[in-house]
Amino acid sequence: MSDQSIQIDLGSRRVLHPGPWRWLRSFAWMMLLFVVVAVPAYGTISVLEHLLPEETPVWLVLPHLAGAVVALGLYGLLSRFAEDRPVSEIALAPAPVGVLTGLVIGAGLFALVMAVMAALGLYSFGWNGPAAIWEGLGFTIQSGVIEEVLTRAIMLRLLWRAFGPWVAFALSAAFFGGGHLGNPNATVLAAVCIALEAGIMLGAFYALTGRLWVSIGVHAGWNLAQGYLFGAAVSGGDFGPSLARSVALPGLPEWLTGGPFGPEASLPALVICTAAGVGVLWLAARAGRFAGAKPPPRLQPTGEAMEV
């Protein structure tokens, strides 16, 4: 992973320069950057969904893809200007390998969860046959890219700069879990499960690699496998057409199966994904990722990086 793994760049110049009140400046910048990225990204999706013809299936992807591009572009431009650094966490060259690696990990983890569900007799499975992927792919791109930019690149990184890694992990994971409370069929238990199993794991991949791409891939791979391949509920919602249909058997406790919210809120998912997240955190700690960030290279007027 030499091309994928670098020391995480927290930022250390301009608005994040060392000195009095850096924690407050980091926190304020986090809140401002979150809003300035989130509103145009989700606004782009909303506008295009109303403008593009619904009867053409491929157009179901375009609004979400455009929103993802807006989120990445705004985050990169604003971070580069306000923090005076090359935004290495979204460098394009490592993106294909990072995203592909994450897709395999995310889909594999969900398949493992469902294998455990099947072995314990918790779910019924049925084959639907061929199904259009466009709707599910659009949701996958939106959640994988936009949510990772907002929660990991903005919240986790800048809380880390302000308060250190462990407070950053706790707060960003809690926010990520709590953000699902507005979803259909959501419960406090479901939010806690998502905070522990996904909030920690996705942040851990970002800390380990210093880049966002593996986290994006894991998030997207999990959702695509859950909603499109297995046809289970995704965070309480309908993911659209699917190859199969997976439903928790009636009469079983929701804490065991996830109930109508989906497998994310199940005990098997909590155990498997939390263990995976702790394992990745251990790898990151062993690699020295929590020992402090190296000052990033200064940008020359030409836009090229100069080591300091």
C-alpha positions in Angstrom: 0.0 0.0 0.0 3.0 2.3 -0.5 1.1 4.4 -3.0 -2.1 4.4 -1.0 -0.7 5.0 2.5 0.7 8.4 3.8 0.7 10.3 7.0 -2.7 11.9 7.4 -2.5 15.7 6.6 -4.4 17.6 9.2 -3.4 21.1 7.9 -1.0 23.5 9.7 -1.1 26.8 7.9 -3.3 29.9 7.3 -6.5 29.2 9.2 -4.9 26.2 10.9 -1.6 27.8 11.7 -0.1 27.0 15.2 -0.8 29.6 17.9 -3.5 30.8 20.3 -7.0 29.4 19.8 -6.0 27.0 17.0 -8.6 24.5 18.4 -11.3 27.1 18.1 -10.2 28.1 14.6 -10.1 24.5 13.5 -13.6 23.9 14.9 -15.1 27.0 13.3 -13.4 26.2 10.0 -14.9 22.7 10.2 -18.4 24.0 10.7 -18.1 26.5 7.9 -16.5 24.0 5.4 -19.2 21.4 6.2 -22.0 23.8 5.3 -20.3 25.3 2.3 -19.7 21.8 0.8 -22.9 20.1 1.9 -25.4 22.7 0.7 -24.2 22.9 -2.9 -23.5 19.2 -3.2 -27.0 18.1 -2.0 -28.5 21.1 -3.8 -27.0 20.0 -7.1 -28.6 16.6 -6.6 -32.0 18.1 -5.8 -32.0 20.4 -8.8 -30.9 17.8 -11.3 -33.4 15.3 -10.1 -36.2 17.7 -11.0 -34.7 18.7 -14.3 -33.7 15.3 -15.8 -36.2 12.9 -17.3 -37.1 10.1 -14.8 -38.1 7.7 -17.6 -34.4 7.3 -18.7 -32.9 5.0 -16.1 -29.2 6.1 -16.6 -30.2 9.7 -15.6 -30.9 8.3 -12.1 -27.1 8.2 -11.7 -26.1 11.7 -13.0 -27.5 13.9 -10.2 -25.7 11.9 -7.6 -22.5 11.8 -9.6 -22.7 15.6 -10.1 -23.2 16.1 -6.4 -20.2 14.0 -5.6 -18.0 16.0 -8.0 -19.2 19.2 -6.5 -18.4 17.9 -3.0 -14.9 16.8 -3.9 -14.2 19.9 -6.0 -15.4 22.4 -3.4 -13.6 20.6 -0.6 -10.3 20.5 -2.6 -10.4 24.1 -3.7 -11.4 25.5 -0.3 -9.0 23.4 1.7 -6.1 24.4 -0.7 -6.9 28.1 -0.4 -7.7 28.3 3.3 -5.1 25.8 4.5 -2.3 26.5 2.0 -1.6 22.8 1.2 -1.9 20.3 -1.5 -5.1 18.3 -0.6 -3.4 14.9 -0.7 -6.3 13.0 0.8 -8.2 13.3 -2.5 -5.3 13.2 -4.9 -6.6 11.5 -8.1 -3.7 9.2 -8.9 -4.4 6.8 -6.0 -8.2 6.9 -6.5 -8.7 3.8 -8.7 -6.8 1.4 -6.6 -8.1 2.9 -3.3 -11.7 2.8 -4.4 -11.4 -0.7 -5.8 -9.8 -2.0 -2.7 -12.5 -0.4 -0.6 -15.3 -1.8 -2.8 -13.9 -5.3 -2.3 -13.6 -4.9 1.5 -17.0 -3.3 1.9 -18.8 -5.9 -0.2 -16.9 -8.7 1.4 -17.7 -7.6 4.9 -21.4 -7.4 4.1 -21.4 -10.8 2.5 -19.8 -12.1 5.6 -22.5 -10.6 7.8 -25.2 -12.1 5.6 -23.4 -15.5 5.7 -23.6 -15.4 9.5 -27.3 -14.4 9.3 -28.0 -17.3 7.0 -26.1 -19.8 9.2 -28.1 -18.6 12.3 -31.4 -18.8 10.4 -32.1 -15.1 10.9 -32.9 -14.1 7.3 -34.9 -15.4 4.3 -33.3 -15.0 0.9 -34.9 -15.1 -2.5 -33.6 -14.5 -6.1 -35.2 -11.7 -8.1 -33.2 -12.1 -11.3 -31.6 -9.4 -13.4 -32.3 -5.9 -12.2 -31.3 -2.4 -13.3 -28.5 -1.0 -11.2 -28.9 2.7 -11.9 -30.9 3.8 -8.9 -28.8 1.9 -6.5 -25.6 3.1 -8.1 -26.7 6.7 -7.7 -27.4 6.2 -4.0 -24.1 4.4 -3.6 -22.1 7.3 -5.2 -23.9 9.9 -3.1 -23.4 8.1 0.2 -19.9 6.8 -0.5 -18.5 10.1 -1.7 -20.4 13.0 -0.1 -20.8 11.4 3.3 -17.2 10.5 3.5 -16.1 14.0 2.5 -18.3 15.6 5.1 -17.8 13.1 7.9 -14.2 11.9 7.5 -12.3 14.6 5.5 -14.0 17.5 7.2 -15.2 16.4 10.6 -12.8 13.8 11.6 -9.7 15.6 10.2 -10.5 19.0 11.7 -11.7 17.7 15.0 -8.4 15.8 15.1 -6.6 19.0 14.5 -8.6 20.7 17.3 -8.8 18.0 20.0 -6.7 15.0 19.0 -7.5 11.8 17.3 -9.6 10.0 20.0 -12.0 12.8 20.6 -12.2 13.2 16.8 -13.1 9.6 16.3 -15.7 9.6 19.1 -17.4 12.8 18.0 -17.4 12.1 14.2 -18.6 8.5 14.8 -21.4 9.7 17.1 -22.4 12.3 14.5 -22.4 9.7 11.7 -24.6 7.4 13.7 -26.9 10.2 14.9 -27.3 11.4 11.4 -29.2 8.2 10.6 -31.9 8.8 13.3 -34.0 10.7 10.8 -34.1 7.6 8.4 -37.2 5.4 8.2 -37.5 2.8 10.9 -34.5 4.3 12.7 -33.9 3.6 16.4 -31.4 4.7 19.0 -29.9 1.2 18.8 -29.5 1.5 15.0 -27.7 4.8 15.4 -25.3 3.4 18.0 -24.6 0.4 15.8 -23.7 2.6 12.8 -21.6 4.8 15.0 -19.6 1.9 16.3 -19.3 -0.4 13.3 -19.2 2.2 10.4 -18.1 5.4 12.1 -15.0 3.8 13.6 -14.1 1.6 10.7 -14.4 4.2 7.9 -12.4 6.7 10.0 -9.8 4.0 10.7 -9.2 3.4 7.0 -8.8 7.2 6.5 -6.3 7.3 9.3 -4.4 4.3 8.1 -4.1 5.4 4.4 -4.1 9.2 4.9 -6.4 9.3 1.9 -10.2 9.2 1.5 -10.5 6.7 -1.3 -10.5 3.4 0.6 -13.1 4.8 3.0 -15.2 5.8 0.0 -14.9 2.4 -1.5 -15.7 0.5 1.7 -18.8 2.7 2.3 -20.0 2.3 -1.3 -19.2 -1.4 -1.5 -21.2 -2.1 1.7 -24.2 -0.2 0.5 -24.2 -1.6 -3.0 -23.9 -5.2 -1.7 -26.6 -4.6 0.9 -29.1 -2.9 -1.4 -28.5 -4.1 -4.9 -26.9 -7.6 -4.5 -28.8 -8.8 -1.5 -31.8 -6.6 -1.6 -31.9 -5.8 2.1 -33.1 -2.5 3.6 -30.3 0.1 3.6 -30.5 2.3 6.7 -34.2 1.8 6.8 -34.8 2.7 3.2 -35.5 1.1 -0.2 -32.4 1.0 -2.4 -34.4 0.3 -5.6 -34.3 -2.8 -7.9 -32.1 -5.6 -6.6 -30.8 -9.0 -7.7 -32.1 -10.8 -4.6 -34.4 -10.1 -1.7 -33.3 -10.5 1.9 -35.8 -10.1 4.8 -35.4 -10.7 8.5 -37.6 -13.5 9.7 -40.6 -12.4 11.8 -40.7 -13.0 15.5 -37.0 -12.5 16.1 -35.7 -9.6 18.2 -34.6 -6.5 16.1 -31.3 -6.2 18.0 -30.4 -9.6 16.5 -31.5 -9.1 12.9 -31.7 -5.3 12.5 -35.4 -5.5 11.8 -36.9 -3.1 9.2 -33.9 -0.8 9.5 -31.7 -3.4 7.9 -28.7 -5.6 8.7 -26.6 -2.6 9.8 -28.5 -2.6 13.1 -28.0 -6.3 13.7 -25.7 -7.9 16.3 -23.7 -9.8 13.6 -22.9 -6.6 11.8 -22.0 -4.8 15.0 -19.6 -7.5 16.1 -18.0 -8.1 12.7 -17.6 -4.5 11.6 -16.6 -3.2 15.0 -13.9 -5.9 15.1 -12.7 -4.9 11.6 -12.6 -1.2 12.6 -10.6 -1.9 15.8 -8.2 -4.0 13.7 -7.7 -1.2 11.2 -7.2 1.2 14.1 -4.5 -1.1 15.5 -2.8 -1.2 12.2 -2.9 2.6 12.0 -1.5 3.0 15.5 1.2 0.5 14.7 2.1 2.5 11.6 2.5 5.6 13.7 -0.6 7.4 12.3 -1.6 8.8 15.7 1.9 10.2 16.6 1.1 13.6 15.0 0.9 14.9 11.5 3.9 15.9 9.5 3.7 19.5 8.3 2.5 19.5 4.7 4.6 20.8 1.9 4.1 24.5 1.2 2.5 25.5 -2.1 4.6 27.6 -4.4 2.9 30.3 -6.5 2.9 27.8 -9.5 0.8 25.5 -7.4 3.6 22.9 -7.0 4.5 21.6 -3.6 7.7 22.6 -1.9 8.9 20.6 1.1 9.5 22.6 4.3 
